[in-house]
Amino acid sequence: MCTIIVTIRSVLWAVMTIVGTLMILVALFTNRWLHGQETGIYSRGGFENSLKNIGNNIEDLVKDGGSVADILSKNIGIFLDCKEILGQQVFAGECIPDLNMLVNDLKSEDDSDYPHAWKAGIGCFIIGLGIMVITVMLSLCTPCCRSCVCCSVFTLCGSFQFFASIFFTLGLVAFPAGWGSERVVELCVDSQPFLPGQCQIGGAYWMAVAGTVCSYLASVLAVFAYKSTVSYKALNREAVGDRFICVP
């Protein structure tokens, strides 16, 4: 039977790990990364796209109700063709990308189909999120299993989380780098790389920023969590035979 050791710092580290992972996950499947108005009628080929988007917004307006201003409003996420879920949503702007369309866009070499910078950003977020999911599963095992073959589980997870945070940072930088794409210019008129033009940065982007910060904090807290599990109090209680140890 293993000895279970729980400390305030180890719990805080595990919570920060889970929160950071969930923030990134929610942000990716939200179409609130950039908010603007339908102004693509002034760009090449934009008139037809604008009429189509306005028609879709009118259809949604009839189904769900809303204001007239919603007809011309347009929200996009890092997944461009992300269909917003109708009815009850867990979070505002919840959407699911069309996988077939997404794969075709990612394979396209035309930047007007999908910004190349966003393709790289999606890759960075997916890699970072995969790493964070692994650390979440390991963090749930740390009360009982705190060491592996080579080192402490806390140290290993902290290193993984730091690399995941770097990937998240690259993804956050890649998103504004793609604002010069034709599809973004149709929405934001005079947008350029790192300049949103007439659009506003949406809440989902800031949620991704918060998730990245949480990931960095988790990588730092992993060191303190490890030290708390090998503190004098914890080791002393383990030496006297305690199987469940809870210390500050």
N, C-alpha and C positions, 0 to 999 in steps of 0.2 A: 504493500500500500504506500502511495507517495505521500510526501509531506506537503500540505497546501499552505502556501505563504501568500498573504494578501496585504498590501500596503496602500496607503493613500496615493503615493506617487505611481505605483504600478497600475492602480485603477484609473488614475487621471491620464496616464499614458494610453491605456487601452481605449478609454472614452474618446480621447483626442484622435486616435487612429480611426475609430469607427466614424466619428463626425466628419473628419476630413474626407474619408472615402465616400460617404453618402453625399456630401456637398458636391463633389466632382461628378458623381453619378447623376444626381438630380439636375445639375447645370447642363450636362451634355444632352439630356432628353427634355430640354426646355427651349422654346423658340423665342426667348427674350434676351438674346445676346445683343441684338441691334434693333432699334425701333425707329421707324420713319414713316413717310407718307408716299402714296403711289404718285411718283413724278416721272416715271419712265417713258411717258409719251413724247418726251423731247429727245430721246436717244434712239439710235438705230435699232429698229425692230422692237422698240419698247412699247409702242402703241398697242400692239396686239397682246403683249404680255400684261400690260396694265388693265386692258378691258377684261381679260381672263381673270386676273386677280381680284378686280373689283366685283366681277360677277360672283366669284366664290365667296367674297365677303358679304355680298347681299344675301346669298343663300344661307350663310351661317347666321346672318342678322335675323332673317325670317324665322329660322328654327329656334334660336336661343334668345332672341330679343337683344336690344342694345341701342346705342345712339347712332345718329347719322354719321358722326365723326368716325365711327368704327369702320364705315365702308371704305374710306380711303387709307385707313391705318394699315400698317404692315409690320409684322414682327418676324425676324429671321433668327435662326440659331446657327451654330457651327455646322449643323446638318441643314443644307439649304432647303431641300424638299422634305420637310418634316411635317407630317399631317397632324394638326392639333386634334386631340381627343375631344369629342363632343360630349356634353352631359357633365356628370360629376367628375371633377378632376381632383387628384390628390394634391397637386400644386399648380399654381397659375402657369398657363402656357405649356402644360404637359403635352408632349407630342412623340410620335413614333415615326422614324424615317422609313421610307420605302426602300427596302434592301436592294431590290433589283435595279431601281433607278440610281441608288447610291453607288452600287458597284460599277454601273456604266459611267457615271460621272467621275468616279475615281480613276477609271481606266482611260478616260478622255485626256488627250494632251492639250486640249484647247482651254486656255485659262478662262474664257467666257462661259464655259459650261460649269466649271467649278474652280475657284481660286486655288492655285497650286500651293500657296501658303497654308490654306485651310486643310488641304490634304495632309500636309506634313503635321499640322496641328492635331488633326484627328489621330494620326499615328502615335504622336507623343502622348496624348491623353489616354489612348487605349493601353499603351505599354505601362504608363504610370499607374493607371487604374488597376491593371492586372497585378502589378507588384503590391499595391496597397491592399488588395483583396487577400493576397497571400499573408501579409503581415497581420491583417485582421484575424484570420484563422489561427495564426500562431499566437497572437495576443490572448486569445481565449484559452489557450493551453498553458500559458505561463504560470498560473497559480500552482500547477502540479509539475509541469515540465519546464525547467528554467535553463537548461544547458543542452547543447548538442555535441557532436563529435569534436568540433574545432573550437567552439567558443560559446559564450552566453547567447541565449535566444534573444535577449533584449538588445545586445550589441549587434547581432545579425539583423534583427528587424530594423533597428535604428539606421543601419547602413543602407538597407533596402529602401527605407522611407526617404532618406536623403536623395537617393538616385531618382525615386519616383517624383519627388518635389522638383528636381531639375527638369524632368520631362514635362511636368505640369507648367513650369515657368516657360519652357520653350513653346508649349501649346498656347499659352496666354499671349506670348509675343507674336506668334504666327497669325493669330486672329486679326489684329489690326493691320498686320502686314498685307493682308489680302483685301483691304478696303478699296484698292484701286481697280479691282476686277469689274468687268462690264456689268455683271448682274448686281453688284453692290452699288455701282454708280447709278443704275436705273432707279434705285430706291433712294439714294442719298444725294443725287444730282452731282455735286462737285467733290465727292469724297476722293481721297488719295490715301496711299499707304500711311497709316498712323494718324490720319485726319478724317474724322467721320462725316465731314460735310454737314448736311442738314439733318443728319440722323443723330440719335442719342444712344449712348451705351446702355444696354438693358441690364436689368437686375441679375440675370443668369450669369453674365460675365463677371460681375462683382461677387457672385456666389462662388464661381470657380476660383477667383482670387482668394476668397476667404478659405476655401478648401485647400488651396496650395499653402497658405500660411499655416493652417492647422497641420498639414503634413510636415512642414519644416519644424513646427513646435514639437510634434510627435517624435521626430528623429532626435531632437535634443532631450526630450523627457525620457527617452529610452535609457539614457545613461544614468539619470537619477533614479529611475525605476529599478535598474539593476543594482545600484548601490544600496537601495533601501531593502532589497531582499537578502543581501549579504551583510547587513548591519549587525552590530554586536547583539542587539536585542533579539533579532530574528534567529541568529545562529545559536544563541544561548538557550532559547526556548526549544529549538530543534534538538539541541544536545541533551536536554532533560526528557525528551521523548514526546513532546507535543506533536500532534499530527495536523492540527489546524491552528495556524498562527496568523493573527491579525495585529499588525503593529502600525504606528503612524508612518 
